[in-house]
Amino acid sequence: MQSTRPRIYMQEVATRDGFQNEAQFVETEDKIRVIDALSQCGFAKIEVTSFTSPKAIPALRDAEMVMHQITRHPDVEYTVLVPNVRGAERALSCGIDEANLVMSISETHNRANLRMTREQSFAQLEHVVAAISGSRVAINISLSTTFGCPMEGDISEDEVMRWLDRFSGLGVQRATLCDTTGMAYPTQVRSMATRARRLFPHMTFTLHFHNTRSMAQANVLAALGTGIDRFDASLGGIGGCPYAPGASGNACTEDMVHMLELEGYDTNVDLSKVLEVSAMLARLIGHDVPSQLLKAGGRDRLHPAPAYVAEIGQPK
């Protein structure tokens, strides 16, 4: 029976956005095991890996091996980060469903993260779009620091719209607005998402929040009110941006799914399966993860009362 609840499309990013930041290398077979398990959880999309130079991101040096060996689920879209034409060529040889391109709205952050000006990034990504256009592969542009930069401060909403317009002009029809540094707040999110959807009704928008200042779930709720129905999240809340001072992990998948389901939304995600996969992370990355749900369990987890409770009020 089809659900009558509003549908939310959850997009898992831990195996790219999370693993690339870890000092401990996650073995190829473990990456494949995690992705295969996530494929059975009901996600709309999984960001598998990055086709950046292995020298730049050694944690994901096994991108081709992972893409070729995962077991794909027909209802899951498998996306990868593609930085340049060479990366696009490598990714296309692996049968990807979507290429995720990245640049920052903040000039300073773009130079710190990508070692290029924004104009240089745009020129490079323009070539990537041209190389992929005409294939079956979808193209998504992820705009980092959309909601603020830890080096520049506030980011102009007009500037975000200007860059969306430039990528729209290339024929890109998917965009992710990224809170790379956890600086977003609900009224800002409502304004940004409302304007983006109004100016670019042909584009499909995803919002990507970090929980640096414990605002991720509040921002998700704000975005829902504007009609946004696609969200990135990371298993266990792992990940972050090494070029964003003070930024900690991504919005936690299981925490977000738990909230959305309680609020009456249909995420299509099997939370019990997600928690089983999340429980694997600490061993794989060598440290604990921020997930609150993994620690506390859902609100339906009940505990036995202390023995003395039954004795209270009984005759002596």
C-alpha positions in Angstrom: 0.0 0.0 0.0 1.4 3.4 -1.0 2.2 5.8 1.8 0.0 9.0 2.0 2.7 10.7 4.0 4.9 13.4 2.2 7.9 11.7 0.7 11.4 12.8 1.5 14.4 11.6 -0.5 17.4 10.8 1.7 20.8 10.8 0.1 23.7 9.2 1.9 27.2 10.8 1.6 29.3 9.0 4.3 31.3 6.8 1.9 32.6 9.9 0.1 32.2 13.0 2.2 32.8 11.0 5.4 35.6 8.6 4.5 37.7 11.2 2.7 38.2 13.0 5.9 39.4 10.0 7.9 43.0 9.5 8.8 42.5 5.7 9.0 42.2 4.2 5.5 38.9 2.2 5.2 39.8 -0.9 3.3 38.3 -1.4 -0.2 36.3 -4.5 0.8 34.9 -2.7 3.9 33.8 0.3 1.7 32.0 -2.2 -0.6 30.4 -3.9 2.4 29.2 -0.6 3.8 27.8 0.6 0.4 26.1 -2.7 -0.3 24.5 -2.6 3.1 23.4 1.0 2.6 21.9 0.0 -0.8 19.4 -2.2 1.1 18.3 0.7 3.5 16.0 2.6 1.1 18.1 5.6 0.2 17.3 7.5 -3.0 21.0 8.2 -3.7 24.4 7.2 -2.3 27.5 9.2 -2.9 30.0 6.4 -3.3 33.4 8.0 -3.8 35.4 10.7 -5.5 37.4 10.6 -8.8 39.8 13.2 -7.5 43.5 12.5 -7.9 44.6 9.7 -5.5 47.4 12.0 -4.4 45.0 14.6 -3.3 42.6 12.3 -1.5 44.4 9.0 -0.8 41.5 7.8 1.4 39.5 7.3 -1.9 42.3 6.0 -4.1 40.3 2.9 -4.8 37.4 4.7 -6.5 37.4 2.4 -9.6 37.6 -0.8 -7.7 34.7 0.3 -5.4 32.5 1.3 -8.2 33.1 -1.9 -10.2 32.5 -4.2 -7.2 29.5 -2.8 -5.4 26.1 -4.5 -5.9 23.7 -2.0 -7.3 20.1 -1.7 -6.2 17.8 -0.6 -9.0 16.0 2.0 -6.9 19.3 3.7 -5.8 21.1 6.4 -7.8 24.9 6.1 -7.4 26.7 9.4 -7.6 30.4 10.3 -7.4 32.4 13.5 -7.0 34.0 14.6 -10.3 36.5 17.5 -10.2 37.7 17.7 -13.8 37.6 16.1 -17.2 40.1 13.4 -16.3 37.9 12.5 -13.3 34.9 12.5 -15.5 36.5 10.1 -17.9 37.4 7.7 -15.1 33.9 8.0 -13.6 32.1 7.4 -16.9 34.1 4.2 -17.4 32.5 2.9 -14.1 28.9 3.4 -15.1 27.9 6.1 -12.7 24.4 7.5 -12.5 25.3 11.0 -11.6 28.4 13.3 -11.5 28.6 15.7 -8.6 30.6 18.8 -9.4 31.8 21.1 -6.6 32.8 24.7 -6.2 32.5 27.3 -3.4 30.4 30.5 -3.5 33.1 32.0 -1.2 36.1 33.1 -3.2 38.4 32.5 -0.2 37.1 29.0 0.6 37.3 28.0 -3.1 41.0 29.0 -3.2 41.7 27.2 0.1 39.7 24.1 -0.9 40.3 23.8 -4.7 43.4 25.9 -5.1 41.6 27.9 -7.8 39.6 31.1 -8.2 35.9 30.7 -8.7 36.3 31.7 -12.3 38.9 29.0 -12.8 36.7 26.5 -11.2 33.7 27.4 -13.3 35.8 27.2 -16.5 37.0 23.7 -15.5 33.6 22.5 -14.6 32.2 23.9 -17.9 34.5 21.4 -19.6 33.3 18.6 -17.4 29.6 19.4 -18.2 30.5 19.4 -21.9 32.3 16.0 -21.5 29.3 14.4 -19.8 26.4 16.1 -21.7 24.7 13.7 -24.1 25.3 10.7 -21.9 22.8 9.0 -19.6 24.7 10.5 -16.6 23.0 13.3 -14.7 24.9 16.3 -13.5 24.6 18.0 -10.1 26.4 21.1 -8.9 27.2 21.3 -5.2 27.7 24.9 -4.2 29.8 25.0 -1.0 29.6 27.7 1.7 26.2 28.8 0.4 25.1 29.9 3.9 28.3 31.4 5.2 32.1 31.2 5.1 34.3 31.0 8.2 36.8 33.3 6.5 34.6 35.8 4.7 31.5 35.7 6.9 28.0 36.1 5.4 27.4 35.1 1.8 25.2 37.2 -0.3 22.0 35.5 -1.4 22.3 37.4 -4.7 25.7 35.8 -5.2 24.3 32.3 -4.7 21.5 33.0 -7.3 24.1 34.4 -9.7 26.1 31.2 -9.7 23.0 29.0 -9.9 22.1 31.0 -13.0 25.5 30.4 -14.6 25.3 26.7 -14.0 21.7 26.6 -15.2 22.9 28.3 -18.4 25.2 25.3 -18.9 22.1 23.0 -18.8 22.7 21.7 -15.2 19.3 20.8 -13.7 20.3 19.6 -10.3 21.9 21.7 -7.5 22.9 21.1 -3.9 23.0 24.1 -1.5 25.7 23.2 1.0 26.1 24.5 4.5 29.8 23.5 4.5 30.6 25.2 7.7 27.5 24.8 9.8 26.7 28.5 9.7 23.1 28.2 8.4 20.1 29.1 10.5 16.4 28.5 9.8 15.2 32.0 8.6 18.2 32.1 6.3 17.4 28.6 5.0 13.8 29.5 4.3 14.7 32.6 2.4 17.5 31.0 0.3 15.4 27.9 -0.6 12.3 29.8 -1.4 14.1 32.2 -3.7 16.1 29.4 -5.4 13.0 27.4 -6.1 11.1 30.5 -7.4 13.9 31.6 -9.7 14.9 28.1 -11.0 11.7 26.0 -11.0 13.3 23.6 -13.5 16.1 22.6 -11.1 15.9 19.9 -8.5 17.4 21.1 -5.2 19.1 19.2 -2.4 20.1 20.8 0.9 23.3 19.6 2.6 23.7 20.7 6.3 26.4 20.3 8.8 25.7 20.0 12.5 28.7 22.1 13.6 26.5 24.3 15.8 23.7 21.8 16.4 21.4 23.5 13.9 21.1 20.8 11.2 17.7 19.4 12.2 16.2 22.9 12.8 17.4 23.8 9.3 15.9 20.7 7.8 12.5 21.6 9.3 12.8 25.1 7.9 13.6 23.7 4.4 10.7 21.4 4.5 8.3 24.3 4.8 9.6 25.7 1.4 9.0 22.5 -0.5 12.5 21.0 -0.4 12.3 17.2 -0.3 15.9 16.1 -0.8 18.5 16.1 1.8 22.1 14.9 2.1 23.1 13.2 5.4 26.0 11.2 6.6 26.0 7.9 8.4 27.0 8.4 12.0 27.3 12.1 11.3 30.9 11.6 10.1 32.7 14.0 7.7 33.3 17.7 7.5 35.5 20.1 5.5 39.2 20.2 6.2 39.4 23.7 4.6 36.6 25.2 6.8 38.0 26.2 10.2 35.8 25.0 13.0 33.6 22.8 10.9 32.7 19.5 12.3 30.6 16.6 10.9 27.7 16.4 8.6 24.0 16.1 9.6 23.6 12.6 10.9 21.6 10.3 8.8 19.9 8.2 11.5 19.2 11.2 13.7 17.6 13.0 10.7 15.5 10.0 9.6 14.3 9.4 13.2 13.1 13.1 13.4 11.5 13.1 9.9 9.6 9.9 10.5 8.3 11.2 13.9 7.2 14.4 12.1 5.0 12.3 9.7 7.3 12.1 6.6 8.0 9.0 4.6 11.8 8.7 4.1 11.6 5.2 2.7 14.6 4.4 4.9 14.7 1.4 7.2 16.1 2.9 10.4 17.0 -0.4 12.0 19.1 -1.4 9.1 20.8 2.0 9.0 21.7 1.7 12.7 23.3 -1.7 12.0 25.5 -0.1 9.4 26.3 2.9 11.5 27.4 0.5 14.3 30.2 -0.7 12.0 31.8 2.7 11.6 33.8 3.1 14.8 35.8 -0.1 14.0 36.4 1.0 10.4 37.5 4.6 11.1 39.1 4.1 14.5 37.0 6.4 16.6 33.5 7.0 17.9 30.9 8.8 15.8 28.6 11.7 16.7 25.4 9.8 16.1 23.0 10.5 19.0 20.5 7.8 18.0 23.2 5.2 18.0 23.9 6.0 21.6 20.4 6.6 22.9 18.2 4.6 20.5 14.9 5.9 19.2 12.2 7.4 21.5 10.4 4.0 21.4 13.3 2.3 23.3 12.0 1.8 26.8 13.9 0.7 29.8 12.8 -1.4 32.9 12.0 0.7 35.9 14.3 0.3 39.0 13.1 -2.5 41.3 12.3 -0.1 44.1 9.6 1.6 42.0 7.2 -1.3 42.4 7.6 -1.2 46.2 6.7 2.4 46.6 3.3 2.8 48.2 3.1 -0.9 49.3 2.3 -1.6 52.9 5.3 -2.2 55.1 
